[in-house]
Amino acid sequence: MILQIVLGILGIAIGLVLIAKTEWFIENFGRIEWAEQKLGTEGGTRLFYKIIGLVFIFFAFVYMTGLWDEFLNGTLGRIFGSKK
């Protein structure tokens, strides 16, 4: 339980850094051509980093609260047929 909380907080921190320091990531790692083409002309890379940050935060909360099994059963379980 303590490990879940620590890893959840770490995941939330990573997500917040990705969202808050998007410009730093672009300066150091460059633009992502796929994101520029598919997500917008000039701000696609910025949007991509922010979406990845939000995904980190979401999954960190799901893991930290112990709802991982329920989340998978509620989403992928419906697609592949849950055995419950």
C-alpha angles and dihedrals in degrees: 000000000000090000090052091053094047093048090045092053090047091052091049090050091051090050092049091050091051090051099041099040100040092130091055091053091050092049093049102036101026131226124318107232094202091054092046091053099041104032102038143312104264106004103042095108092048091050091047093054091048092050091050088051091052091049090052090051094047095050092043090056092046091051095042094052093047094242095123095109093045091049093051093045091048094050113023093022089066091051098046098029118259117243093219 
